[in-house]
Amino acid sequence: MPVEEFDWKAKWITKKDPKTFESNGDWMVKKFVQSYAMYFRKTFEIKGNISKAKIHISGIGYYELRINGARVGDKVLDPAQTDYSKIALYSTYDITDLLRSQNAIGVIVGNGRHIKAYRYDFPKLIVQVEIEYKNGKKETIISDENWKTSHGPLTENGIYYGEKYDARLEMKGWDEFDFDDSKWEMAIVTDGPKLSPEIMPPIRVVKTLKPVKMYSPKDGIYVYDFGQNFTGWVRLHASGPKGTEIKLRYAEVVNSDGTLNFSTIRNAEATDIYILKGEDTESYEPRFTYHGFRYAQIEGFPGVPTLENIEGRVVHTDVESTGDFYCSNELINQIHKNTLWAQLSNLMSVPTDCPQRDERLGWMGDAQLSAEEAIYNFDMHEFYKKWLKDIQLSQRSDGSIPDVAPAYNASFYPADPAWGTAYITIAWYLYWYYNDRSVLEEHYESMKKYVEFLKVNSENNISKLGKYGDWCPPGSVFPKRTPVELTSTFYYYNDVYLLSKIADVLKKSDDVDVYSQLAEEIKLAFNKRFLTPNGYDVIRMSPIDSGTGQTSNVLPLFYDMVPQDRKTDIVQKLLNLIMNDQDCHLDTGIVGTKYIFDVLSENGYADIAYRIITQESYPGFGYMIKEGATTLWERWEKLMGGGMNSHNHVMFGSVDAWFYKYLAGLSPIVAGWKRFRVKPYVVGDLKYVSSSVRTVKGNIEVAWERTNNVFKLKISVPAGCEAEVHLPILWEKYSVSENGKEILKDGKQIRKEKEVIFVGQEGDRVVFDVNSGNYEFTIVQNEE
Ligand code: BGC
C-alpha cells in the first residue's frame, strides 16, 4: 500500500502490570526475558456508509492485528526490527471491507527483540484508524487510555526462548464486539519511539514443508526430519485430553542415536509449548518467536503422532526472487541452492548472521560479504535501504558505527572495518546494481563521517580497528595466516576508494580529490607495511599467525593495489599457495573467500577457481555438502559441539555471486545495468550454463552450451540496454556467426551487421557490442 502522509494522534499504550521473568540484561545469557504477551482491544460503532477505512499500527516487539475475529494481513514477526529507542516502523492496512456497524480491534503484542534489547521496557502498541464516510465526514480512532488490556493464552514468548500457549486460557471472541471485557483492565499511556512507515517487504510464512521422515529415538519422543535446514517454526495438529502439554523442540543436527543435538543453538531454548484445550483437532503455530532447524521434536503428544501432525513453516523477509542460475555441474547447482536457503534464512527484517542460536543479529560483516550474491538472487533494494538507515541511526557522534546494526550493545562499537564497510559497500551496491543515486545522497555525510573516523583511528594509514579480520578460515575462528591489520587496512582502502567514487557520482569534485588522494596514500602504506620480497608475507602480528595465506595476497590483487612490477609475481605466489600448499583448496576465511575467485578469474585462472569450488574434500563447499549441509556452515569444519558452530550462516555465500558474474558472465558496466557485460568463463567440465537476472532495466537472460567443436551463447538484452559480449576463443581456427549469419572468420570480420558490432579481439576473447534484443552467437571450430 502506498505511504500516505497523516498525523499521528494515537498514543503508545501498554499494560500496567506486565508479568515478566527475570533477565540479567546480558545479550548472551541463559535466561532470556520471556513474558506474557499482552492482549489489547477496542470496540467502536460506525454510523453511516463508509467509503474508505485504514488502520496504521505498530506494536513492539511484535504484534498480531485482528479485526472482528479475523487476522488482518499476512505479515508475521512485524514490525521489522529497528532500534526501538529511536524508531519503530508502522504498517497500514486497508480495512474498508472488514468493518461493520459494530467493530472490535484486537491486538496481541509480544516481546520480540524489543524486550531483549531494552530489558526494562515492556511491549507497547500504537494504533490509528482513519475512516472516511461517503458523505465526506472523517473519523479517527486512536489507541489511548480507553483501550482495554489483559493477559491471555500466550503465556510466554521470546525470540530465542520460544513460546508457551495455554489453549485452556483462550478467551473466545476476545477480538469481537460482543465480548465481555469487564474483567479486563484499562491500558495505560506510555512513551514510545518515533514512527516511520514500513516500506520494505514484510516477513511472511512463504512456504509449508512436509516432513520427509519421522522416528522415535526414545520413548515418548518423536523426531521429524524436514530434509532441509530453514528458518521458521512448525504447525502442530493434535487432539487429546484438556491440559495435555505438548513440547516442540528444534535443532539443526542430530546425535548418532537420532536424538536432537542442541549444541549448535547454544543458549537458545528454542522450545514451543502448546497445552491442549481438549477440543476436536487443535492446530497451533507460534507467533512471536522463530527457530533455525532441520529437525523438530515432539514430546508429550497424546498417542503416536504421524507425518501429518506437523508441518514446517518457512519464514523470512519475503523478498522477490530476481535471479536464476543453473548449470551442468550438479555440485555447483547444489552450492547455489544451499546459498539461497542460507541467504533467505538470514533475512529476518535485518540481515542476520544465523537463525538458530542465541544471536541472530545484524552482523555487518556477514551482510556485506553476501550482499552481491543476495542482489543477484533477490530484489534487495528496499531491504538494504532500510538497513542502511539502521546503520545511520546507530552512528555515534565520533563517526563510529557498530559491528551489528541495529546495535543492541555498546561492545559492538567501533566496528571492525571488515564489518563497518557494510555501510559504504552496500550503499555503493544499491547505486551500482539498482541505479539508486538518492541512497548515496541520503548517506553521504554519514559515510564521510565514518571514513573520517577510520582515518583518525589509523596510524600511518594502517587501520587499528581490526578485531576479527579474515574470520573463520579452516581450522579456526580467528585468522591464522592473515594479519587482522592487513584486512582492516584493505577495507579502509575500500571505503575511501568507494567514497571517492560516490563523491564523483554526486559531483563533489573537491571530495573526489581528497579521497582519491587518501586512497593512494593508503595503498602506498599497505604495500610498505605488508609487501615483502616473498609476496604479502608478513611480519607476524600475533602468535597465532603462522605464515602467509591466500587472503593476504588476494586482497591487494582485487583492487590492483599491487605495484605493477610485482603483479605477476604476486599472482604466482597466490597460485603457489593454492596449488602447492593447499592442494587446490582454500585457506581463506569469510573475507578472502569473497575475493579469491574473482581475483583468480581476472588473472586468467578461472579454471583454478572452478576446481577449488568443486572440491569435495575438506575444506570447501563440496565437503560441506558431502557431509550433509543443506545450507552453508559457519565453519569449514563439520562441528557438532557448541561455540561458534552454526550450520546456517550465509557469510561464505559470496561464492554464488561468482556463478552469476563469471560462469554466466553477467555484470553491469554502468550503474543500473544500462550497459552490461556478458563474459562467460567456459571452465572445467562445464557443458552449459543458463541464467537470468531481473534488473531495474528488465530481464537479462544468458544461456551457453558447448560441445567438442561448437560453442553457443544466447542472450537477451532488455529494451534501452546495451551489452558488451565477450566470446571465448576456444580454438585456434574458428568462425563466429550470429543468428545463422557468419560474421567473423579466424579473427577477421567478413560481414557487418547493424545490431552486432565487432569491437575487436581482447586476449582470448572476441568482443561484440549489441543493443536490446535477442541474440544467438555460435562459434564453430574450423578445420586446421
Ligand atoms: C557471528 C558472526 C559474526 C561474528 C563477528 C559471530 O558470533 O555469528 O557471523 O560476524 O560473530 O566476529
Boltz pocket constraint, residues with backbone or C-beta under 6 A from the ligand:
constraints:
  - pocket:
      binder: B
      contacts: [[A, 353], [A, 354], [A, 359], [A, 363], [A, 364], [A, 365], [A, 366], [A, 468], [A, 471], [A, 649], [A, 651]]
      max_distance: 6.0
